[in-house]
Amino acid sequence: MTEHSHDHDGHNHDHSHDQDREEEDEVIVLEDEDGDEHRFILGDVITVEKQDYAILLPVDDDLEEGVIFRIEGEEGEDMVLADIEGDEEWQKVVDAYNKYMDELEDEDEDS
């Protein structure tokens, strides 16, 4: 299990990554500032300016939004995730993700 602490959108989160290879989607558990745990799956990985970012999507119904982390490398089979700390970097990643999602929607409409 890998543990991290980060500040994301003004919220401090401590989180750990639990891997269960028997499940189809790997569940990542994030703990928020109130100590509540939220479960996510890796939705996608996007690359912006030669840097990879993990898009984590909520498994639990109590959250509507996913979260994005910079991928710093790997430790064994675990991804090492880090906060996106600068507003400029954050905006570039969000813009790239929105463009990516728009392209996926366009492809679905063309099918």
Secondary structure, DSSP 8 states (H G I E B T S, - for coil): -EEEEEEETTEEEEEEE---TTSSS-EEEEE-TTS-EEEEEEEEEEEETTEEEEEEEE-STT----EEEEEEEEETTEEEEE----HHHHHHHHHHHHHHHHHHHHHHHH-
